[in-house]
């Protein structure tokens, strides 16, 4: 079991954004929302190239800060996402993509039934500060 992805201990990576920006300084965060359920399913990053690809192809395409390359979500698994709407925040420094899955969910992790799930599958218990898996 991967404790970071499946454990119940909170270990937030407060350095992630600094590392991402150091590797690729011209990126914006993108909140990704399921168009049908309004659930926030992913937080990703985009740069000008990924943004243009997403708009042109109407698919969830991002910039992978870990691989430093274009990343079409679900391209290898077949669980791709249609890009329906793009919203820009007031300061034009973050985006919201509304997407619809063509098949499955968005996260690279899977539940105990080997089904893909959305990325925000754990809830923080505010009393114990433990993570509770909502889709084990």
HELIX and SHEET records of a PDB file:
HELIX    1   1 UNK A    3  UNK A    6  1                                   4    
HELIX    2   2 UNK A   16  UNK A   23  1                                   8    
HELIX    3   3 UNK A   48  UNK A   57  1                                  10    
SHEET    1   A 4 UNK A  40  UNK A  46  0                                        
SHEET    2   A 4 UNK A  28  UNK A  34 -1                                        
SHEET    3   A 4 UNK A  94  UNK A 101  1                                        
SHEET    4   A 4 UNK A  81  UNK A  88 -1                                        
SHEET    1   B 2 UNK A  61  UNK A  64  0                                        
SHEET    2   B 2 UNK A  69  UNK A  72 -1                                        
SHEET    1   C 2 UNK A 122  UNK A 124  0                                        
SHEET    2   C 2 UNK A 131  UNK A 133 -1                                        
END                                                                             
